[in-house]
Amino acid sequence: GFAPKLAARIKGAEVLVQSANSDDARQVQDCESLISSGVDVLVIVPHNGDAMAKAVAAAKTAGIPVISYDRLITGADVDVYLSFDNVRVGELQAQYLVDKLKGKGSIIRIYGSPTDNNAGGFKAGAHSVIDDSGYPILAEFDTPDWSPDKAQDWVASQITQFSGGIAAVYAANDGTASGAIAALHAANVSPSP
């Protein structure tokens, strides 16, 4: 974003930004290009943690340190992994949902991509709160690529299956939530915050 880039410039660093738009092959190519240009440090926000191990290996061969930011690059020797407390994020999300239910209803849960290390943390945190809450769980889904479209399709199928029995949807991020909201709107159900 603009603020981190500005902060880096104030400290005297030049920041080069590439966006692969969720294309793993392109992200590896972008990293290889940055390595070839002689960057001093490579910061990667991986779309797919496994796929980016190749870029880390190339950086290491070139003697360039690598920071894995937000998502963990797995199977690679990164110098720094910088992220959030993902389990705590899942706990806070789930606690908000449970508090809003006020003692009634059943829940469906939409988690993130099974290939994303963060998704497992969100899921563990949400499970710890929702499972202890006593609310019935109708179904849950790990959303490939955090895809809003896949989340929407799944929620639509759950609305059909449980016709009116869903009181709440736990969604692990804004993309899966937008898919859930679109499915609810299409079924003429008005979600509340």
MIDOSE-1310 file (N, C-alpha, C; in nm, 2 decimals, decimal comma, always signed):
residues 193
gfap	+0,08/-0,12/+0,00/+0,00/+0,00/+0,00/+0,09/+0,13/+0,00; +0,02/+0,24/-0,01/+0,09/+0,37/-0,01/+0,17/+0,40/+0,11; +0,11/+0,38/+0,23/+0,17/+0,42/+0,36/+0,31/+0,34/+0,38; +0,31/+0,21/+0,36/+0,44/+0,14/+0,38/+0,55/+0,19/+0,28
klaa	+0,50/+0,21/+0,16/+0,60/+0,25/+0,05/+0,65/+0,39/+0,09; +0,56/+0,48/+0,13/+0,61/+0,61/+0,17/+0,70/+0,61/+0,29; +0,67/+0,53/+0,39/+0,76/+0,51/+0,51/+0,89/+0,46/+0,47; +0,90/+0,37/+0,37/+1,03/+0,31/+0,33/+1,11/+0,42/+0,26
rikg	+1,04/+0,50/+0,17/+1,11/+0,61/+0,10/+1,16/+0,72/+0,20; +1,09/+0,75/+0,30/+1,13/+0,84/+0,40/+1,26/+0,79/+0,47; +1,27/+0,66/+0,49/+1,39/+0,60/+0,55/+1,50/+0,58/+0,44; +1,48/+0,62/+0,32/+1,59/+0,62/+0,22/+1,58/+0,49/+0,13
aevl	+1,48/+0,41/+0,14/+1,47/+0,29/+0,06/+1,39/+0,31/-0,06; +1,43/+0,26/-0,17/+1,35/+0,26/-0,29/+1,27/+0,13/-0,30; +1,14/+0,14/-0,32/+1,05/+0,02/-0,32/+1,00/+0,00/-0,46; +1,02/-0,12/-0,50/+0,97/-0,17/-0,63/+0,86/-0,27/-0,60
vqsa	+0,74/-0,25/-0,66/+0,63/-0,33/-0,63/+0,58/-0,40/-0,76; +0,55/-0,53/-0,74/+0,50/-0,61/-0,85/+0,37/-0,67/-0,80; +0,27/-0,69/-0,88/+0,15/-0,76/-0,84/+0,12/-0,87/-0,95; +0,11/-0,99/-0,91/+0,09/-1,10/-1,00/-0,06/-1,14/-1,02
nsdd	-0,14/-1,07/-0,94/-0,29/-1,09/-0,95/-0,33/-1,24/-0,94; -0,28/-1,30/-0,83/-0,31/-1,44/-0,80/-0,26/-1,54/-0,90; -0,16/-1,51/-0,98/-0,10/-1,60/-1,07/+0,04/-1,64/-1,02; +0,05/-1,77/-0,98/+0,17/-1,82/-0,91/+0,29/-1,81/-1,01
arqv	+0,27/-1,85/-1,13/+0,39/-1,85/-1,23/+0,43/-1,71/-1,25; +0,34/-1,62/-1,26/+0,38/-1,48/-1,28/+0,45/-1,42/-1,16; +0,40/-1,46/-1,04/+0,47/-1,41/-0,92/+0,61/-1,46/-0,91; +0,64/-1,59/-0,94/+0,77/-1,64/-0,95/+0,86/-1,56/-1,05
qdce	+0,80/-1,54/-1,17/+0,87/-1,46/-1,27/+0,90/-1,32/-1,22; +0,81/-1,25/-1,16/+0,83/-1,12/-1,10/+0,94/-1,12/-1,00; +0,94/-1,22/-0,92/+1,05/-1,23/-0,82/+1,19/-1,25/-0,89; +1,19/-1,34/-0,98/+1,31/-1,36/-1,06/+1,36/-1,23/-1,13
slis	+1,27/-1,16/-1,18/+1,31/-1,03/-1,24/+1,36/-0,93/-1,14; +1,30/-0,92/-1,02/+1,35/-0,84/-0,92/+1,49/-0,88/-0,87; +1,51/-1,01/-0,86/+1,64/-1,07/-0,82/+1,75/-1,03/-0,93; +1,71/-1,04/-1,05/+1,80/-1,01/-1,16/+1,84/-0,86/-1,16
sgvd	+1,75/-0,78/-1,12/+1,77/-0,63/-1,12/+1,86/-0,60/-1,00; +1,89/-0,69/-0,91/+1,98/-0,67/-0,80/+1,92/-0,60/-0,68; +1,80/-0,63/-0,64/+1,74/-0,58/-0,52/+1,82/-0,62/-0,40; +1,81/-0,54/-0,29/+1,88/-0,58/-0,17/+1,81/-0,67/-0,08
vlvi	+1,68/-0,66/-0,08/+1,59/-0,75/+0,00/+1,46/-0,78/-0,08; +1,42/-0,90/-0,07/+1,29/-0,94/-0,15/+1,18/-0,97/-0,04; +1,08/-0,89/-0,05/+0,96/-0,91/+0,04/+0,85/-0,97/-0,05; +0,81/-1,09/-0,01/+0,71/-1,16/-0,09/+0,58/-1,18/+0,00
vphn	+0,47/-1,14/-0,06/+0,34/-1,18/+0,00/+0,28/-1,29/-0,10; +0,31/-1,41/-0,06/+0,28/-1,52/-0,15/+0,13/-1,55/-0,18; +0,10/-1,57/-0,30/-0,04/-1,62/-0,33/-0,05/-1,76/-0,28; +0,05/-1,84/-0,31/+0,06/-1,98/-0,27/+0,19/-2,00/-0,21
gdam	+0,19/-2,03/-0,08/+0,32/-2,05/-0,01/+0,41/-2,16/-0,06; +0,36/-2,27/-0,11/+0,44/-2,37/-0,17/+0,50/-2,33/-0,30; +0,43/-2,26/-0,38/+0,48/-2,23/-0,52/+0,59/-2,13/-0,51; +0,59/-2,05/-0,40/+0,70/-1,94/-0,40/+0,83/-1,99/-0,34
akav	+0,84/-2,12/-0,31/+0,97/-2,17/-0,26/+1,08/-2,16/-0,37; +1,03/-2,17/-0,50/+1,13/-2,16/-0,61/+1,19/-2,02/-0,61; +1,11/-1,91/-0,59/+1,16/-1,78/-0,59/+1,25/-1,76/-0,47; +1,22/-1,81/-0,35/+1,31/-1,80/-0,24/+1,45/-1,87/-0,27
aaak	+1,44/-1,98/-0,33/+1,57/-2,05/-0,37/+1,65/-1,97/-0,46; +1,59/-1,90/-0,56/+1,66/-1,82/-0,65/+1,72/-1,70/-0,58; +1,65/-1,64/-0,48/+1,70/-1,52/-0,41/+1,82/-1,57/-0,32; +1,81/-1,68/-0,26/+1,92/-1,73/-0,18/+2,04/-1,76/-0,26
tagi	+2,03/-1,81/-0,38/+2,14/-1,83/-0,47/+2,21/-1,70/-0,50; +2,13/-1,59/-0,51/+2,18/-1,46/-0,54/+2,23/-1,39/-0,42; +2,21/-1,45/-0,30/+2,26/-1,38/-0,18/+2,16/-1,27/-0,13; +2,04/-1,28/-0,17/+1,94/-1,18/-0,13/+1,85/-1,23/-0,02
pvis	+1,84/-1,16/+0,09/+1,75/-1,21/+0,20/+1,60/-1,20/+0,16; +1,52/-1,28/+0,22/+1,38/-1,29/+0,18/+1,29/-1,28/+0,31; +1,19/-1,19/+0,30/+1,09/-1,17/+0,40/+0,96/-1,23/+0,34; +0,90/-1,32/+0,41/+0,77/-1,38/+0,38/+0,67/-1,30/+0,46
ydrl	+0,59/-1,21/+0,39/+0,50/-1,12/+0,46/+0,36/-1,17/+0,45; +0,29/-1,17/+0,56/+0,15/-1,21/+0,58/+0,13/-1,36/+0,57; +0,17/-1,42/+0,46/+0,15/-1,56/+0,44/+0,29/-1,63/+0,44; +0,29/-1,75/+0,50/+0,42/-1,82/+0,51/+0,45/-1,89/+0,38
itga	+0,58/-1,87/+0,34/+0,63/-1,95/+0,22/+0,68/-2,08/+0,28; +0,62/-2,19/+0,24/+0,66/-2,32/+0,30/+0,76/-2,39/+0,22; +0,84/-2,47/+0,28/+0,94/-2,55/+0,21/+1,05/-2,47/+0,16; +1,08/-2,35/+0,23/+1,18/-2,26/+0,19/+1,25/-2,20/+0,31
dvdv	+1,37/-2,15/+0,29/+1,46/-2,10/+0,39/+1,44/-1,94/+0,39; +1,33/-1,89/+0,44/+1,31/-1,75/+0,44/+1,38/-1,69/+0,56; +1,43/-1,57/+0,55/+1,50/-1,51/+0,66/+1,41/-1,46/+0,77; +1,29/-1,41/+0,73/+1,19/-1,35/+0,83/+1,05/-1,39/+0,78
ylsf	+0,97/-1,43/+0,87/+0,83/-1,45/+0,84/+0,75/-1,35/+0,93; +0,68/-1,26/+0,87/+0,61/-1,15/+0,94/+0,46/-1,16/+0,91; +0,38/-1,18/+1,02/+0,24/-1,20/+1,00/+0,17/-1,16/+1,12; +0,04/-1,19/+1,13/-0,05/-1,16/+1,24/-0,06/-1,28/+1,32
dnvr	-0,12/-1,27/+1,44/-0,16/-1,39/+1,52/-0,29/-1,44/+1,46; -0,28/-1,53/+1,36/-0,39/-1,57/+1,29/-0,49/-1,65/+1,37; -0,45/-1,73/+1,47/-0,54/-1,80/+1,56/-0,63/-1,69/+1,63; -0,56/-1,59/+1,68/-0,63/-1,48/+1,75/-0,73/-1,41/+1,66
vgel	-0,70/-1,39/+1,54/-0,79/-1,33/+1,44/-0,91/-1,41/+1,43; -0,90/-1,55/+1,41/-1,01/-1,64/+1,40/-1,10/-1,63/+1,53; -1,03/-1,63/+1,64/-1,11/-1,62/+1,77/-1,19/-1,49/+1,78; -1,13/-1,38/+1,74/-1,20/-1,25/+1,75/-1,32/-1,25/+1,65
qaqy	-1,30/-1,30/+1,53/-1,41/-1,31/+1,43/-1,52/-1,39/+1,48; -1,49/-1,51/+1,54/-1,59/-1,60/+1,58/-1,66/-1,54/+1,70; -1,59/-1,48/+1,79/-1,65/-1,42/+1,91/-1,75/-1,32/+1,88; -1,72/-1,23/+1,78/-1,81/-1,13/+1,73/-1,94/-1,20/+1,68
lvdk	-1,92/-1,30/+1,60/-2,04/-1,37/+1,55/-2,13/-1,43/+1,66; -2,07/-1,50/+1,75/-2,14/-1,56/+1,86/-2,21/-1,46/+1,94; -2,15/-1,35/+1,97/-2,21/-1,24/+2,05/-2,33/-1,18/+1,97; -2,33/-1,18/+1,84/-2,44/-1,12/+1,76/-2,56/-1,22/+1,76
lkgk	-2,53/-1,35/+1,77/-2,64/-1,45/+1,77/-2,74/-1,44/+1,88; -2,69/-1,40/+2,00/-2,77/-1,38/+2,12/-2,85/-1,50/+2,15; -2,79/-1,62/+2,15/-2,85/-1,74/+2,20/-2,94/-1,82/+2,10; -2,94/-1,78/+1,98/-3,03/-1,86/+1,89/-2,96/-1,88/+1,75
gsii	-2,99/-2,00/+1,69/-2,96/-2,02/+1,55/-2,84/-2,12/+1,53; -2,83/-2,16/+1,40/-2,73/-2,25/+1,36/-2,63/-2,18/+1,27; -2,51/-2,23/+1,25/-2,40/-2,16/+1,18/-2,35/-2,25/+1,07; -2,32/-2,18/+0,96/-2,23/-2,25/+0,86/-2,10/-2,17/+0,86
riyg	-1,99/-2,24/+0,83/-1,85/-2,18/+0,84/-1,78/-2,19/+0,70; -1,73/-2,08/+0,66/-1,65/-2,07/+0,54/-1,51/-2,04/+0,58; -1,42/-2,13/+0,55/-1,28/-2,10/+0,58/-1,20/-2,06/+0,45; -1,07/-2,04/+0,47/-0,99/-1,99/+0,35/-0,93/-2,11/+0,28
sptd	-0,84/-2,08/+0,20/-0,77/-2,18/+0,11/-0,69/-2,28/+0,19; -0,71/-2,41/+0,16/-0,64/-2,51/+0,24/-0,49/-2,50/+0,21; -0,45/-2,43/+0,11/-0,30/-2,41/+0,08/-0,24/-2,29/+0,14; -0,32/-2,22/+0,22/-0,27/-2,10/+0,29/-0,25/-2,12/+0,43
nnag	-0,13/-2,11/+0,48/-0,10/-2,13/+0,62/-0,19/-2,04/+0,71; -0,22/-1,92/+0,68/-0,30/-1,83/+0,76/-0,44/-1,89/+0,78; -0,49/-1,96/+0,67/-0,63/-2,01/+0,68/-0,64/-2,11/+0,80; -0,54/-2,19/+0,82/-0,54/-2,29/+0,92/-0,55/-2,22/+1,06
gfka	-0,48/-2,11/+1,08/-0,49/-2,04/+1,20/-0,62/-1,98/+1,23; -0,68/-1,91/+1,12/-0,81/-1,86/+1,14/-0,91/-1,97/+1,17; -0,90/-2,08/+1,11/-0,99/-2,19/+1,13/-0,98/-2,24/+1,27; -0,86/-2,26/+1,32/-0,83/-2,31/+1,46/-0,89/-2,21/+1,56
gahs	-0,87/-2,09/+1,54/-0,93/-1,99/+1,63/-1,08/-1,99/+1,63; -1,14/-1,99/+1,51/-1,28/-1,99/+1,50/-1,34/-2,12/+1,56; -1,28/-2,23/+1,54/-1,33/-2,36/+1,60/-1,33/-2,35/+1,75; -1,22/-2,29/+1,81/-1,21/-2,29/+1,96/-1,32/-2,21/+2,02
vidd	-1,37/-2,10/+1,95/-1,48/-2,02/+2,01/-1,61/-2,08/+1,97; -1,64/-2,11/+1,84/-1,77/-2,15/+1,80/-1,80/-2,29/+1,86; -1,70/-2,38/+1,86/-1,73/-2,52/+1,91/-1,77/-2,51/+2,06; -1,71/-2,42/+2,13/-1,74/-2,41/+2,28/-1,87/-2,33/+2,30
sgyp	-1,92/-2,27/+2,20/-2,04/-2,18/+2,22/-2,17/-2,26/+2,23; -2,17/-2,38/+2,18/-2,30/-2,46/+2,19/-2,39/-2,44/+2,07; -2,35/-2,35/+1,98/-2,43/-2,33/+1,86/-2,41/-2,45/+1,76; -2,52/-2,50/+1,70/-2,51/-2,61/+1,61/-2,43/-2,56/+1,48
ilae	-2,35/-2,65/+1,43/-2,28/-2,62/+1,30/-2,34/-2,71/+1,20; -2,40/-2,65/+1,09/-2,47/-2,72/+0,99/-2,37/-2,78/+0,89; -2,27/-2,70/+0,85/-2,17/-2,74/+0,75/-2,05/-2,64/+0,75; -1,94/-2,68/+0,69/-1,83/-2,59/+0,68/-1,75/-2,63/+0,55
fdtp	-1,67/-2,53/+0,50/-1,61/-2,54/+0,37/-1,48/-2,47/+0,37; -1,38/-2,53/+0,32/-1,25/-2,47/+0,29/-1,25/-2,42/+0,15; -1,24/-2,29/+0,13/-1,26/-2,22/+0,00/-1,13/-2,22/-0,08; -1,12/-2,30/-0,19/-1,00/-2,29/-0,27/-0,97/-2,15/-0,31
dwsp	-0,84/-2,11/-0,30/-0,79/-1,98/-0,34/-0,87/-1,86/-0,28; -0,93/-1,88/-0,17/-1,01/-1,78/-0,10/-1,11/-1,72/-0,20; -1,16/-1,79/-0,30/-1,24/-1,74/-0,41/-1,38/-1,70/-0,36; -1,42/-1,57/-0,38/-1,55/-1,53/-0,35/-1,66/-1,60/-0,43
dkaq	-1,63/-1,64/-0,56/-1,72/-1,71/-0,64/-1,75/-1,85/-0,58; -1,64/-1,92/-0,54/-1,66/-2,05/-0,48/-1,73/-2,05/-0,35; -1,70/-1,94/-0,27/-1,78/-1,92/-0,14/-1,92/-1,90/-0,17; -1,95/-1,82/-0,27/-2,09/-1,79/-0,31/-2,17/-1,91/-0,35
dwva	-2,10/-1,99/-0,44/-2,17/-2,12/-0,48/-2,20/-2,21/-0,37; -2,10/-2,22/-0,28/-2,12/-2,31/-0,16/-2,23/-2,26/-0,07; -2,23/-2,13/-0,04/-2,33/-2,08/+0,05/-2,47/-2,10/-0,02; -2,48/-2,07/-0,15/-2,61/-2,09/-0,22/-2,66/-2,24/-0,20
sqit	-2,56/-2,33/-0,21/-2,60/-2,47/-0,20/-2,65/-2,50/-0,06; -2,59/-2,44/+0,04/-2,63/-2,46/+0,18/-2,76/-2,39/+0,21; -2,79/-2,28/+0,15/-2,92/-2,21/+0,17/-3,03/-2,31/+0,11; -3,00/-2,37/+0,00/-3,10/-2,46/-0,06/-3,12/-2,59/+0,03
qfsg	-3,00/-2,64/+0,08/-3,01/-2,76/+0,16/-3,08/-2,74/+0,30; -3,05/-2,62/+0,36/-3,10/-2,60/+0,49/-3,21/-2,50/+0,50; -3,27/-2,47/+0,39/-3,38/-2,38/+0,37/-3,43/-2,31/+0,50; -3,37/-2,19/+0,53/-3,42/-2,11/+0,64/-3,36/-2,15/+0,77
giaa	-3,28/-2,25/+0,78/-3,22/-2,29/+0,91/-3,09/-2,23/+0,94; -3,03/-2,15/+0,86/-2,90/-2,09/+0,88/-2,93/-1,95/+0,95; -2,87/-1,94/+1,07/-2,88/-1,81/+1,14/-2,76/-1,72/+1,12; -2,65/-1,78/+1,09/-2,52/-1,71/+1,08/-2,42/-1,78/+0,99
vyaa	-2,34/-1,70/+0,93/-2,23/-1,75/+0,84/-2,10/-1,69/+0,90; -2,01/-1,78/+0,94/-1,87/-1,74/+0,97/-1,80/-1,74/+0,84; -1,73/-1,63/+0,81/-1,65/-1,62/+0,69/-1,51/-1,57/+0,73; -1,41/-1,63/+0,68/-1,27/-1,61/+0,73/-1,21/-1,48/+0,68
ndgt	-1,26/-1,42/+0,57/-1,21/-1,30/+0,52/-1,31/-1,22/+0,44; -1,27/-1,10/+0,39/-1,37/-1,02/+0,32/-1,41/-1,08/+0,19; -1,32/-1,16/+0,12/-1,36/-1,22/-0,01/-1,46/-1,33/+0,01; -1,44/-1,42/+0,11/-1,54/-1,52/+0,13/-1,67/-1,46/+0,19
asga	-1,66/-1,36/+0,27/-1,78/-1,29/+0,32/-1,86/-1,23/+0,20; -1,79/-1,17/+0,11/-1,86/-1,11/-0,01/-1,94/-1,21/-0,09; -1,88/-1,33/-0,10/-1,94/-1,44/-0,17/-2,07/-1,49/-0,09; -2,05/-1,50/+0,04/-2,17/-1,54/+0,12/-2,28/-1,43/+0,11
iaal	-2,24/-1,31/+0,12/-2,35/-1,20/+0,11/-2,42/-1,20/-0,02; -2,34/-1,23/-0,13/-2,40/-1,23/-0,26/-2,50/-1,35/-0,27; -2,47/-1,46/-0,21/-2,56/-1,58/-0,21/-2,68/-1,55/-0,13; -2,66/-1,48/-0,02/-2,78/-1,45/+0,07/-2,87/-1,35/+0,00
haan	-2,81/-1,25/-0,07/-2,90/-1,15/-0,15/-2,97/-1,22/-0,26; -2,90/-1,31/-0,33/-2,97/-1,39/-0,44/-3,09/-1,47/-0,39; -3,08/-1,51/-0,26/-3,19/-1,59/-0,20/-3,29/-1,50/-0,13; -3,27/-1,37/-0,15/-3,36/-1,28/-0,08/-3,36/-1,28/+0,07
vsps	-3,24/-1,31/+0,12/-3,21/-1,31/+0,27/-3,13/-1,18/+0,29; -3,17/-1,10/+0,39/-3,09/-0,98/+0,42/-2,99/-1,01/+0,53; -2,86/-1,01/+0,50/-2,77/-1,03/+0,61/-2,76/-0,91/+0,70; -2,73/-0,93/+0,83/-2,71/-0,82/+0,92/-2,57/-0,82/+0,96
p	-2,51/-0,71/+1,00/-2,37/-0,71/+1,04/-2,34/-0,79/+1,16
